[in-house]
Amino acid sequence: EPEVTQTPSHQVTQMGQEVILRCVPISNHLYFYWYRQILGQKVEFLVSFYNNEISEKSEIFDDQFSVERPDGSNFTLKIRSTKLEDSAMYFCASSEVFSQETQYFGPGTRLLVL
Amino acid sequence: KNQVEQSPQSLIILEGKNCTLQCNYTVSPFSNLRWYKQDTGRGPVSLTIMTFSENTKSNGRYTATLDADTKQSSLHITASQLSDSASYICVVSADNYGQNFVFGPGTRLSVLP
């Protein structure tokens, strides 16, 4: 069964460093999403992406964040200058056609900012 | 402010028993409501999606209901199994395009043998 994959599974970085989190959505999916979940807290929506541009973003998704689909398979989330409070699990998700379809989540990347 | 609340915060039941989880939301405009199952350290897995016009939807032993007038939803789990132990998250789409998602805090379900 096709699945969303994410790399790395864990990332440790120093405050102020840039990190890139990578996702490979399911191949025939057209909508892509990033979410984050701070330890012990609820999942928070960051951004949705369709047709090579951002469709929707939350208040969390400020200028420190950017997303890109650099090729036909990868979908990346970049955090330019990490802060301690960026430590969280980051989930990528994709859906087949329309945003109201079932979203399939990846296993997540655990980011720890020291 | 758009919010999703869930109750109970946690629940312990015996294997084979049924249970019902609650979700209340104050989200407008409303596009759809989803229930997810999240195992510890894993990504959420979709159980059901309901739009405004739907008031019940089933997925195996999971049945979700939606009352758009009272802004309440429930997830009923029948004949629980040990593998049902997880967090169950209610998510409401907060705009007409269904892409601004508001997550509830989840209900932590533990199924004991």
Boltz contact constraints between the chains, C-beta under 6 A:
constraints:
  - contact:
      token1: [A, 42]
      token2: [B, 103]
      max_distance: 6.0
  - contact:
      token1: [A, 42]
      token2: [B, 105]
      max_distance: 6.0
  - contact:
      token1: [A, 43]
      token2: [B, 103]
      max_distance: 6.0
  - contact:
      token1: [A, 45]
      token2: [B, 101]
      max_distance: 6.0
  - contact:
      token1: [A, 48]
      token2: [B, 99]
      max_distance: 6.0
  - contact:
      token1: [A, 55]
      token2: [B, 99]
      max_distance: 6.0
  - contact:
      token1: [A, 56]
      token2: [B, 99]
      max_distance: 6.0
  - contact:
      token1: [A, 56]
      token2: [B, 100]
      max_distance: 6.0
  - contact:
      token1: [A, 91]
      token2: [B, 43]
      max_distance: 6.0
  - contact:
      token1: [A, 99]
      token2: [B, 98]
      max_distance: 6.0
  - contact:
      token1: [A, 99]
      token2: [B, 99]
      max_distance: 6.0
  - contact:
      token1: [A, 100]
      token2: [B, 32]
      max_distance: 6.0
  - contact:
      token1: [A, 100]
      token2: [B, 98]
      max_distance: 6.0
  - contact:
      token1: [A, 102]
      token2: [B, 46]
      max_distance: 6.0
  - contact:
      token1: [A, 105]
      token2: [B, 43]
      max_distance: 6.0
  - contact:
      token1: [A, 105]
      token2: [B, 44]
      max_distance: 6.0
  - contact:
      token1: [A, 106]
      token2: [B, 43]
      max_distance: 6.0
  - contact:
      token1: [A, 107]
      token2: [B, 43]
      max_distance: 6.0
  - contact:
      token1: [A, 108]
      token2: [B, 43]
      max_distance: 6.0
